[in-house]
Each structure stands twice: as C-alpha cells, then as structure tokens.
Amino acid sequence: MASGSNDNTIKLWDIATGGEIRTLKKDSGYVYAIAISPDERTLASGGSADNIIKIWRL
C-alpha cells in the first residue's frame, strides 16, 4: 500500500505488519494522487501545485 503526504513524501507500507517499507521523497509540492501498476513495479504520483507527474520504479 502507498500513501502520499503534504511533507512531499510517498510512503510504502507492508499491509501485513503495518510497518513502513520505504519512503520516496518528491522534489516539491504535496502528493495528491498515487497509482500503482498491476505488477507493483511502477508508481505514479501527481496532483501537486508544481503540476508534475512523477514515475517511480519500485
């Protein structure tokens, strides 16, 4: 699972344990939207004031 925040980060979570797996740091702007590919290898984030959609390899 992934969550976006107003501190410019995206956190990846282990659903079974509730523990944080990894933090991705965005250059600027809040993270308003996240989408994960079906194979869970790619994540897209966007919707911030900087109007940038970023693609992350997981």
A tleap script that builds the chain and sets N, CA, C and O, in Angstrom:
source leaprc.protein.ff14SB
mol = sequence {
  NMET ALA SER GLY SER ASN ASP ASN THR ILE
  LYS LEU TRP ASP ILE ALA THR GLY GLY GLU
  ILE ARG THR LEU LYS LYS ASP SER GLY TYR
  VAL TYR ALA ILE ALA ILE SER PRO ASP GLU
  ARG THR LEU ALA SER GLY GLY SER ALA ASP
  ASN ILE ILE LYS ILE TRP ARG CLEU
}
set mol.1.N position { 0.852 -1.152 0.000 }
set mol.1.CA position { 0.000 0.000 0.000 }
set mol.1.C position { 0.909 1.228 0.000 }
set mol.1.O position { 2.041 1.178 0.481 }
set mol.2.N position { 0.396 2.329 -0.545 }
set mol.2.CA position { 1.151 3.575 -0.606 }
set mol.2.C position { 0.289 4.722 -0.095 }
set mol.2.O position { -0.932 4.720 -0.247 }
set mol.3.N position { 0.955 5.704 0.516 }
set mol.3.CA position { 0.252 6.907 0.973 }
set mol.3.C position { 1.064 8.133 0.592 }
set mol.3.O position { 2.295 8.108 0.604 }
set mol.4.N position { 0.357 9.210 0.252 }
set mol.4.CA position { 1.001 10.468 -0.086 }
set mol.4.C position { 0.769 11.469 1.030 }
set mol.4.O position { -0.196 11.354 1.785 }
set mol.5.N position { 1.657 12.456 1.136 }
set mol.5.CA position { 1.583 13.387 2.252 }
set mol.5.C position { 1.917 14.814 1.839 }
set mol.5.O position { 2.458 15.057 0.761 }
set mol.6.N position { 1.584 15.750 2.721 }
set mol.6.CA position { 1.911 17.148 2.456 }
set mol.6.C position { 3.354 17.475 2.827 }
set mol.6.O position { 3.765 18.631 2.723 }
set mol.7.N position { 4.126 16.485 3.256 }
set mol.7.CA position { 5.557 16.719 3.515 }
set mol.7.C position { 6.422 16.302 2.326 }
set mol.7.O position { 7.627 16.092 2.465 }
set mol.8.N position { 5.784 16.184 1.141 }
set mol.8.CA position { 6.459 15.848 -0.121 }
set mol.8.C position { 7.000 14.425 -0.156 }
set mol.8.O position { 7.974 14.153 -0.857 }
set mol.9.N position { 6.381 13.514 0.593 }
set mol.9.CA position { 6.839 12.130 0.575 }
set mol.9.C position { 5.699 11.177 0.202 }
set mol.9.O position { 4.514 11.482 0.342 }
set mol.10.N position { 6.126 10.014 -0.279 }
set mol.10.CA position { 5.233 8.884 -0.518 }
set mol.10.C position { 5.797 7.753 0.328 }
set mol.10.O position { 6.989 7.453 0.256 }
set mol.11.N position { 4.952 7.131 1.121 }
set mol.11.CA position { 5.403 6.025 1.950 }
set mol.11.C position { 4.777 4.733 1.452 }
set mol.11.O position { 3.587 4.678 1.141 }
set mol.12.N position { 5.601 3.695 1.382 }
set mol.12.CA position { 5.140 2.367 1.011 }
set mol.12.C position { 5.026 1.556 2.297 }
set mol.12.O position { 5.930 1.567 3.132 }
set mol.13.N position { 3.903 0.852 2.448 }
set mol.13.CA position { 3.591 0.151 3.685 }
set mol.13.C position { 3.398 -1.338 3.452 }
set mol.13.O position { 2.899 -1.755 2.407 }
set mol.14.N position { 3.798 -2.136 4.436 }
set mol.14.CA position { 3.523 -3.570 4.449 }
set mol.14.C position { 2.168 -3.749 5.130 }
set mol.14.O position { 2.028 -3.452 6.316 }
set mol.15.N position { 1.188 -4.224 4.400 }
set mol.15.CA position { -0.159 -4.351 4.942 }
set mol.15.C position { -0.209 -5.369 6.079 }
set mol.15.O position { -0.935 -5.167 7.053 }
set mol.16.N position { 0.540 -6.442 5.972 }
set mol.16.CA position { 0.510 -7.500 6.982 }
set mol.16.C position { 1.023 -7.029 8.343 }
set mol.16.O position { 0.463 -7.380 9.381 }
set mol.17.N position { 2.098 -6.229 8.329 }
set mol.17.CA position { 2.713 -5.808 9.597 }
set mol.17.C position { 2.356 -4.378 9.989 }
set mol.17.O position { 2.477 -3.998 11.153 }
set mol.18.N position { 1.918 -3.592 9.017 }
set mol.18.CA position { 1.658 -2.179 9.277 }
set mol.18.C position { 2.922 -1.337 9.303 }
set mol.18.O position { 2.878 -0.142 9.597 }
set mol.19.N position { 4.050 -1.967 8.993 }
set mol.19.CA position { 5.328 -1.262 9.022 }
set mol.19.C position { 5.643 -0.569 7.710 }
set mol.19.O position { 5.173 -0.963 6.642 }
set mol.20.N position { 6.444 0.464 7.820 }
set mol.20.CA position { 6.880 1.211 6.637 }
set mol.20.C position { 7.979 0.445 5.923 }
set mol.20.O position { 8.931 -0.022 6.549 }
set mol.21.N position { 7.842 0.319 4.611 }
set mol.21.CA position { 8.834 -0.370 3.789 }
set mol.21.C position { 9.864 0.611 3.245 }
set mol.21.O position { 11.065 0.343 3.252 }
set mol.22.N position { 9.366 1.760 2.770 }
set mol.22.CA position { 10.245 2.702 2.067 }
set mol.22.C position { 9.582 4.068 2.002 }
set mol.22.O position { 8.356 4.171 1.984 }
set mol.23.N position { 10.398 5.116 1.965 }
set mol.23.CA position { 9.905 6.473 1.760 }
set mol.23.C position { 10.508 7.028 0.484 }
set mol.23.O position { 11.723 6.983 0.291 }
set mol.24.N position { 9.651 7.554 -0.390 }
set mol.24.CA position { 10.093 8.211 -1.622 }
set mol.24.C position { 9.944 9.707 -1.405 }
set mol.24.O position { 8.886 10.162 -0.970 }
set mol.25.N position { 10.978 10.476 -1.696 }
set mol.25.CA position { 10.942 11.918 -1.484 }
set mol.25.C position { 10.754 12.648 -2.803 }
set mol.25.O position { 11.573 12.536 -3.715 }
set mol.26.N position { 9.666 13.396 -2.889 }
set mol.26.CA position { 9.342 14.190 -4.071 }
set mol.26.C position { 10.064 15.528 -3.976 }
set mol.26.O position { 10.260 16.042 -2.875 }
set mol.27.N position { 10.459 16.098 -5.098 }
set mol.27.CA position { 11.212 17.349 -5.099 }
set mol.27.C position { 10.436 18.514 -4.493 }
set mol.27.O position { 10.976 19.277 -3.692 }
set mol.28.N position { 9.176 18.647 -4.877 }
set mol.28.CA position { 8.381 19.768 -4.359 }
set mol.28.C position { 6.902 19.464 -4.481 }
set mol.28.O position { 6.494 18.642 -5.302 }
set mol.29.N position { 6.119 20.109 -3.684 }
set mol.29.CA position { 4.671 20.004 -3.778 }
set mol.29.C position { 4.082 18.808 -3.062 }
set mol.29.O position { 4.711 17.757 -2.938 }
set mol.30.N position { 2.868 18.993 -2.599 }
set mol.30.CA position { 2.127 17.925 -1.940 }
set mol.30.C position { 1.848 16.791 -2.916 }
set mol.30.O position { 1.817 16.996 -4.129 }
set mol.31.N position { 1.647 15.610 -2.382 }
set mol.31.CA position { 1.266 14.448 -3.183 }
set mol.31.C position { -0.237 14.255 -3.004 }
set mol.31.O position { -0.692 13.911 -1.913 }
set mol.32.N position { -1.006 14.474 -4.064 }
set mol.32.CA position { -2.460 14.354 -4.013 }
set mol.32.C position { -2.983 13.073 -4.639 }
set mol.32.O position { -4.096 12.646 -4.332 }
set mol.33.N position { -2.199 12.455 -5.509 }
set mol.33.CA position { -2.683 11.264 -6.215 }
set mol.33.C position { -1.558 10.258 -6.391 }
set mol.33.O position { -0.409 10.622 -6.643 }
set mol.34.N position { -1.914 8.982 -6.252 }
set mol.34.CA position { -0.959 7.890 -6.423 }
set mol.34.C position { -1.645 6.779 -7.206 }
set mol.34.O position { -2.821 6.488 -6.987 }
set mol.35.N position { -0.905 6.164 -8.117 }
set mol.35.CA position { -1.401 4.986 -8.828 }
set mol.35.C position { -0.256 3.985 -8.916 }
set mol.35.O position { 0.882 4.350 -9.211 }
set mol.36.N position { -0.574 2.718 -8.655 }
set mol.36.CA position { 0.426 1.663 -8.709 }
set mol.36.C position { 0.054 0.716 -9.849 }
set mol.36.O position { -1.110 0.349 -10.010 }
set mol.37.N position { 1.054 0.327 -10.635 }
set mol.37.CA position { 0.806 -0.584 -11.753 }
set mol.37.C position { 0.370 -1.954 -11.229 }
set mol.37.O position { 0.684 -2.308 -10.093 }
set mol.38.N position { -0.344 -2.720 -12.041 }
set mol.38.CA position { -0.805 -4.046 -11.620 }
set mol.38.C position { 0.323 -4.981 -11.157 }
set mol.38.O position { 0.111 -5.811 -10.273 }
set mol.39.N position { 1.514 -4.853 -11.745 }
set mol.39.CA position { 2.627 -5.710 -11.332 }
set mol.39.C position { 3.384 -5.149 -10.125 }
set mol.39.O position { 4.357 -5.750 -9.669 }
set mol.40.N position { 2.945 -4.010 -9.612 }
set mol.40.CA position { 3.505 -3.347 -8.424 }
set mol.40.C position { 4.976 -2.962 -8.571 }
set mol.40.O position { 5.697 -2.863 -7.578 }
set mol.41.N position { 5.414 -2.748 -9.798 }
set mol.41.CA position { 6.805 -2.346 -10.038 }
set mol.41.C position { 6.951 -0.872 -10.354 }
set mol.41.O position { 8.060 -0.339 -10.339 }
set mol.42.N position { 5.828 -0.201 -10.642 }
set mol.42.CA position { 5.856 1.212 -11.021 }
set mol.42.C position { 4.776 1.966 -10.261 }
set mol.42.O position { 3.662 1.471 -10.091 }
set mol.43.N position { 5.111 3.153 -9.811 }
set mol.43.CA position { 4.166 4.015 -9.118 }
set mol.43.C position { 4.184 5.381 -9.798 }
set mol.43.O position { 5.248 5.877 -10.167 }
set mol.44.N position { 3.031 5.977 -9.960 }
set mol.44.CA position { 2.930 7.337 -10.496 }
set mol.44.C position { 2.368 8.220 -9.394 }
set mol.44.O position { 1.432 7.834 -8.694 }
set mol.45.N position { 2.941 9.406 -9.245 }
set mol.45.CA position { 2.436 10.361 -8.262 }
set mol.45.C position { 2.223 11.706 -8.940 }
set mol.45.O position { 2.939 12.067 -9.873 }
set mol.46.N position { 1.239 12.432 -8.462 }
set mol.46.CA position { 0.974 13.732 -9.058 }
set mol.46.C position { -0.099 14.486 -8.325 }
set mol.46.O position { -0.531 14.113 -7.234 }
set mol.47.N position { -0.525 15.579 -8.970 }
set mol.47.CA position { -1.591 16.393 -8.433 }
set mol.47.C position { -1.134 17.531 -7.553 }
set mol.47.O position { -1.965 18.237 -6.982 }
set mol.48.N position { 0.157 17.727 -7.429 }
set mol.48.CA position { 0.653 18.801 -6.574 }
set mol.48.C position { 0.656 20.134 -7.311 }
set mol.48.O position { 0.402 20.192 -8.515 }
set mol.49.N position { 0.939 21.178 -6.590 }
set mol.49.CA position { 0.924 22.531 -7.154 }
set mol.49.C position { 1.963 22.727 -8.252 }
set mol.49.O position { 1.848 23.663 -9.044 }
set mol.50.N position { 2.977 21.860 -8.317 }
set mol.50.CA position { 4.003 22.014 -9.353 }
set mol.50.C position { 3.573 21.408 -10.689 }
set mol.50.O position { 4.315 21.498 -11.668 }
set mol.51.N position { 2.384 20.788 -10.748 }
set mol.51.CA position { 1.827 20.219 -11.988 }
set mol.51.C position { 2.732 19.168 -12.633 }
set mol.51.O position { 2.787 19.062 -13.858 }
set mol.52.N position { 3.435 18.398 -11.816 }
set mol.52.CA position { 4.340 17.375 -12.317 }
set mol.52.C position { 3.812 16.000 -11.927 }
set mol.52.O position { 3.417 15.776 -10.783 }
set mol.53.N position { 3.809 15.078 -12.893 }
set mol.53.CA position { 3.525 13.677 -12.618 }
set mol.53.C position { 4.869 12.964 -12.648 }
set mol.53.O position { 5.610 13.056 -13.627 }
set mol.54.N position { 5.174 12.260 -11.580 }
set mol.54.CA position { 6.456 11.579 -11.486 }
set mol.54.C position { 6.222 10.071 -11.531 }
set mol.54.O position { 5.289 9.558 -10.912 }
set mol.55.N position { 7.080 9.366 -12.271 }
set mol.55.CA position { 7.022 7.909 -12.386 }
set mol.55.C position { 8.180 7.348 -11.563 }
set mol.55.O position { 9.330 7.758 -11.720 }
set mol.56.N position { 7.854 6.404 -10.686 }
set mol.56.CA position { 8.838 5.788 -9.799 }
set mol.56.C position { 8.953 4.304 -10.142 }
set mol.56.O position { 7.941 3.630 -10.336 }
set mol.57.N position { 10.157 3.804 -10.216 }
set mol.57.CA position { 10.393 2.353 -10.345 }
set mol.57.C position { 10.535 1.818 -8.921 }
set mol.57.O position { 11.337 2.320 -8.133 }
set mol.58.N position { 9.754 0.808 -8.609 }
set mol.58.CA position { 9.789 0.242 -7.256 }
set mol.58.C position { 10.596 -0.994 -7.241 }
set mol.58.O position { 10.747 -1.621 -6.193 }
savepdb mol mol.pdb
quit
